[in-house]
């Protein structure tokens, strides 16, 4: 797919492993409706490719949307960056308070 210039399709397929519901049914987990709408017209060619290479002419593909992987807002200011790092590692706050450090904002 990547060699054919279909990077969106390639990334949607490689980001998560497909789930095999049965021997004939494969579940693809996609991140949003844009990926679904982009892949849907290309799906017939992809299914035919899988069917011929796997020698299984009963394969079906089902889409599932996964919204749990939404990225949080990226901290922009120094204060936000420090809070973000301190929430991941509380020792930073102890270090800051112990040595009376002034974090530049």
N, C-alpha and C positions, 0 to 999 in steps of 0.2 A: 504494500500500500504506500509506503513511504517513497519507493522508487517511482510510483505513478503520480506523485505529487499530492497524495491524499493524507497529509500530515495529521489532520484532525481525527480522521478515522484510525490512523496508526496509534496515536496517543490514547485515544479512547479504549482501544483494545489492549494496549500494553500497560496502562496504569494499574489496573487490577486484573487478577487472574479470573478467568471465567469459572462459573460454578456449573457443574454438571448435575442437573436435576435428575436426569435419567440418561440412558444411552442415546436417546434421540433428542433430548431437550437440553439446550445450553442457555444459561442465564448470563447476560452481560450487564454489569453494574456501571451505569453512566452517571455523570455528575449533574447534568442539566438537560433541559428540553432542547437546547440548541444542538447538543451532540446527537440527540435522538433524531431530530429533523434532518441533520446533515447525513447521518448514517442510513436512515430508512431507504432513500433511493438507491444506495449502493449495496444494500443488503442482499438482493437477489444474486448478484455476481459473487459476493462473498460466500453465500450459502452453497452455491453451485461449486465453487472452488473447494470448500470443505467436503462436500458430498463426494466429489470425484477423488480427492486425495485420500480421504479416510475410508472410501468405499462403503459409505453408509448413506443411502439415499433417503433416509427418514429424518435427517437432522433438521431441527427447528431452533431458532434463536429467539429468546425473549429478553426484553429490556426491563431493567429496574433502575429507578432513580435513587441515588444516595445523596442526601443533603447533609449528612453528618460531618462531612469533611470541609465545611465552610471555613475559610481562613478568617481569623479575627483581624481587626483593624491594626495595621502596622504602626507602632509608636513612632512619632515624628520628632518630638522634642526630647531634650536630654532628660527631663523629669519623667516623661512617659517611658523612655527606654529604661531608666533606672528602676521604675516601678515594675515594669515587665520582667526585668532580670531578677529583681528581688522577690517577685512572686514565684519564680521558678527555683530560686536559691535563697532561702531566708537568711543564710549566713552573711549575705551582703549587707543586710540591715544591721546585723550584729557588728560586723567589721566597721561600718560607717559610724555607728554609735560608740563603739569602743575607742576608736581613734579620733573621734570628734571630727570626722571628715566632712568637708563641704563639697557636695556634688555640684558641679557647674551646670546651671540650667540654661 
